Amino acid sequence: MKNRNISNTVAAINYIEEHLNEKTDLDAISNAVHYSKHHLHRIFADTTGLTIHEYVKRRKLTEAAKLLVFSNKPILDIALIAGYESQQAFTNIFTAMYKQPPNKYRDNEKFYPLQSKFEFKGGYDMLNQSDSIEWNIAYASESDIACWMALVRLVIDGFPCLDEKEYIEELKQRIKIRQALILKDNGTAIGAMLFSAKTGSIDFMGTHPLYRKKGIPKAFLDRVMEELFDDKDISITTYREGDKADTGHRKIIKDLGFAEAELLTEFGYPTQRFILQREGTNE
């Protein structure tokens, strides 16, 4: 991926972030960054995995969720700030994405982001290497926590209800027992996985948006299958079918060969468990 594409995407993101409380569409953004609408739409999607429209919507809803928890503004005012013409329209989309209406979300007093601001910092030398590259996936150490969390914030769209403080404490424990794997490019975490050797579960699997077409999820899965789980079935949970908040995580898991299993509710959020059956296990 060309550095120019990344820099133009960063310029578009910075403009969006500076104008989140205003009407922000492709025309306005392309004019601001002096790039054609067609090319900006394409490179933004290639770089982030989201369309500009989807990114703007998710960021506005995230800021609205923050106002619901940390301000006393009326819901109608928050709806207008988020760019919706009525409280009902805002309630409909907020409920579809957060799985609870704004008033209930406010009552729960627990904010979590639907979409954090994309930050692209660091070197990305491996982007231009062959897809058949052998990835150097290693056990994470405590010195990796900062870059690991930078990756988590980039892929937060795949992990609803994630609480950073609780997550970091769990990450530290997994690092101690060597159940945290990381892949880095010039100090930037481009892939990460938390797993349980005891249960055969993958509890977190994230890939940097710039590298999502480089086969990293399969590389992590192969590492786990070959070295850690023996013949255990492997499980992972993700969005249910049709969830509007899913930006493609369910498809990634299915493309890896996982089969649908039972429906779950985790931290109050509807999810689904997937199973990858190993040779030698029962049907």
N, C-alpha and C positions, 0 to 999 in steps of 0.2 A: 504494500500500500504506500503510495507516494506521500512524502512529508507534507506536500502542498495540500493534499486532501485533508490530512489531519489538521493543519493550521487553519484551513478554511472552515472546517467543522468547529474547531475551538472558537473561532471568531463568531460564528453563528450562535453557539451556545452562550458565549459571553453577552451577546446582544439580547438573547432571550432572557437571560437571568436579570439583566438590567431593566427589562421591560415586562416583567411577569405580571404586573398589575395593569397592564395596558392590553389593547387588542394586538395580538401578535400572530401574524400569518406569514405564509411563504413569501408573498410579495414584499412585505415590509422588511423581512429578514434579508432577502436576496438584495434588495436595494441598499440596505445598510452595509452589507459586506462586499458589495460590488461584484456579485457573481450571478450568473444566469439561474433562473428558477429551476430549470430542468437539471442542470449539473449539480446545483446545491442540494436538490432533493435526493439525487442519486448518491452523492458522496456522503451525505449525512446518514442515510440509511446504511450504506456500506460500512461506515465507520462505527456507528453506534448500535446498529441492529434495530433501530426505531425510525419511523418517519418523523419529520419535524412536527407534524400535527400531533402525533402520539406523544412525543416527548413533551411538547408544550402542555398538552392536556394533563399528563401525569405530574408534571412539575407544579402546575397551578393547583391541582387537587391536593398535592402534598403540602403546599403552603396554606391551603384552606384548612387542612387537617390540623396544622400547627396552630392556626388562629382559633380553631374550635377548642383546643386544649389549653392554650396559653393566653387567651384573651377573653374578654367579656362581650365582644362584638356580637350583635344579633346575627342569626344564621342568614337572614336575608342580605345583610350587609356583606357577609363573607361570600355569599353566592355572587353578588354583583362584582366584588373585587376579583373573584375567580373567572369572571367573564360570562356568567350565566344571567339570562334576562329575567328569570323567576326563581324563587326558592324551590319550587317543585322540580324544575329542570335540573337544578343543582343536586337536589336530594336523590333524584333518579340515578344520575351518573355516579355520585359519591357512593351510594349503596351498592351499585353494580361493581365498583372497584374495591371498596373497603369492606363489603359484606355486612354493613350495618348503616342505618341512617345517621345523618349528622348529629341529631340530638342525642342518640344513644352513644355515639362515639365520644361526644363531649362529656357525657355523664361518666364514661369509663375512665376519663382523665389519663389516658395512656397514648401518647403520640408515637407513631412509627411512620417512616417515609414510604410512600408508594414509589417515588423516584427521586434519588439524590441527584445533584448536579454532576454531570460527567466531568471528570478531571483527567486530562491526558498529559501526564508528565513523565519524563524519563526517556530512556533509550529503547528503541524497538528493533534491534538488529535482526532478530529472528524472523521478522515479518516477511523479508524478501528471500528467505531460505526455502528450500524444497519442502513440499508437503510430506516427504518421506523421512524428514529429519528425525533422529533419535532424541527424544526429549529427555533431559536430565532431571527427572522427577526425584526429589529427595525428601527425607524427613525434615519437617520444619523445626526451627529452634526459636527460642524466645526473641532473638534478634530479628526474626522475620515478622513479628507481630504487626509492626507499623505498616509494612508493605502489604501484608495479608489483609489488614483492615481497609487499606486503600482499594484493594480489589473487591472486598465485600461491598463497599459503598458504590462501586461501579455496577455490581450485579444485584443490588438490593431488590430490584424488581422481581427477582425469582424467589424471594424469601420473605413473604408477608409476616408481619408481627415480630420481626427480628429486633431484639433489644440489645444494643451494642455492649453495654456493661456486662450483662449476663453472658453474652456470646464470648467476650474476651476472657472471662473467667473460665468458661468451658474450653476455649481454645488452649489456654495455659495448661489445663489438666491433660488435654489430648496430646499436647506436645511432650509432656513428661512421660507419657506411656507409649509414645511413638505411634500415635494414631492420627497424625496430621501430616499430609503430604503437600509439598509446594513445588511449583515450577516457576523459575524466574528468568527474566531477560534483562541483563544490565541492572540488576537490583530491583526491577519492577516485577511484582508478582503477576504472572499471566495465567496461572491456573492454581487451584487449591482444592483439597479434599479432606474432610473429616470423616472418619469411619469407625466402626466398632468391630474388632476382630471376633469378639464374643458372639454378637448377634448377626453378623453379616450385613449390617445396615450401613448405607452411605448417608451421613447426616448433613453433609454440605458438599456441593460440587459446583465450583464457579470457574468460569473462563472469561478472561479479559475480552471485552467486545471486539477489539482489534484483531483478536486471534481466533474468533469463534469458528472460522472456516478452515482451521489448520489441523483439525483432528485431535485436539487436546483432550476432550472428554473421553474419547476411546483410549487414548494413551494412559490416562489415569485408571480407567476401568481395567485395562490389560494388566497394569502393574498390580492392582488389587487382586485380580483373579489369579495371576501367576505366582504371587509371592505371599499373599496374606490370608486368603480365605480358604485355601485348599478346595474342598468340594462343596462348601456351603452355598446355598442359594443366597443371592444378594438382593437387598431391598432398598428402595428409595421412595420418598414421597414427593409429590408435586401437585400442581393445580388439577382440579377436576376438569373434565371436558366442558368446553364452552365458557370457561371463566374469562371474562373480559380483561382481567388483570394479567393474564398470561401473555408474555411477549415471545413465547416460543420454547419455553423450558420443557413443557410436556412433549413436544415433538422431538426434542433432543434426546430425551430419555427413551422414547419409543424407537427412535432411529438406532439406539444402542442395543436394541433387542429385548428391552424390558417389556413384560406383559402386564396388563391391567390386573389389579387385585382389588381389595376391599376399599370402600369409601371410608374416610376418616374425618374427624374434626380435631384439629390441633390448635391449641391456644385460641379456640373459638372460631377458627377459620376452616372452611370446608376444603379438604384435600383428598388425594387418592394415593394409595400405596401401589407401587409397581414391583414386580419380582423378575429377576433374571435367574432362571433355573440352570443349575450346573449339571454336567454329566455325572451320573451315578446317584442323583437324588431322586426321590419318589415323585411321580407325576401328581 
